[in-house]
Amino acid sequence: MWKKGTGIEDFEVFARPRETTPVQLCYYLKGMIQRRRYIRLIALMVLLASTSCAFRSIHRHKNITYMERDEARSLPPQSLNVFSPRKTADGSVLIFIHGGSWRSGDKKLYNFLGSRMARKGIVTVVIGYPLNPSGDFNDMANASARSVKWVQDNIHRFGGDPSRVFLSGHSAGGHLAALISVRDEYLDSAGVNIPIKGAILIDAAGLDMYGYLTADKKPGGHSYLNTFTTNPSEWKKASPLYYVHPNMPPFLIYRGDRTYPSIIIGNEKFRTALSGIGSPVIYTVQKRKKHVPMIIQFFWTWNPRYKEIRDFINSH
């Protein structure tokens, strides 16, 4: 059961809209995260991450436009960053969609993730997408799907294999990755004709947006209502939970055991739905992890999640 007051809190720790060095990012996170143990841990991870894997050079291609301005919808152009290893094993590609409560965040702040994955042999694409109030969830999902189309049309130029594309995202980005993985119309409308090989969700929010918004009444003008509308039928359309089907790609799902209650509820429902239809799913609950640390952990290049993700990609 959903309970009022257990909602998805706004995640804005990565909302800074400009390029950030590891040192600058460390200071920025100090101001955003109040708990001292996180500050010390982040400082250590950034220091280690900035010096590790330095001998594995990679290619970086930034701010490539994948979607032109949509005048009819008043949507700004959207771009992506590509990180590729100088030598690839099988050309596997990971598309990452950032979080930020569907209204904040910036792809630039996840360059560290693209670099880490590329150094581990995975061509990685970090995308931007229209945020609230510019766009609603449909605009965000359609843009995400169009990034997949761009990748499948162009990634061979960066050493990637268009038949081996995986989706991933944290928080709101996890929601969008799941949504376009389970609702075929998004990828179909974008002209994607090669199936996604798998989806990797990191503390994904909004997997049952219908259940959440039905139980936790939001006041008029709330950003969630701007993103998902005030129409309950649209809330259900925005919820991956209600579109699971046997032909979906396999899922690798990470959830923090101390994350927001709404995320716990939504992920548990989604896992149960996937298991109920026999869809392949690996579900990992990380102990002592809250919502923000679920993505901060990827600063550490030796984080075992990297190997698990690579193993998941290699097995499909």
PELIN-V399191 format. One record per run of one state. SS is the DSSP state (H for helix, E for strand, - for the rest). FROM is the first residue (numbers start at 1). LEN is the number of residues. If there is no record, write none. Layout:
SS_FROM_LEN ; SS_FROM_LEN
This chain:
-_1_21 ; H_22_11 ; -_33_3 ; H_36_16 ; -_52_6 ; E_58_10 ; -_68_2 ; E_70_1 ; -_71_4 ; E_75_1 ; -_76_2 ; E_78_8 ; -_86_7 ; E_93_5 ; -_98_9 ; H_107_13 ; -_120_3 ; E_123_5 ; -_128_9 ; H_137_22 ; -_159_6 ; E_165_6 ; -_171_1 ; H_172_11 ; -_183_1 ; H_184_7 ; -_191_7 ; E_198_5 ; -_203_6 ; H_209_7 ; -_216_7 ; H_223_6 ; -_229_3 ; H_232_6 ; -_238_2 ; H_240_4 ; -_244_6 ; E_250_7 ; -_257_4 ; H_261_16 ; -_277_4 ; E_281_6 ; -_287_6 ; H_293_7 ; -_300_4 ; H_304_11 ; -_315_2
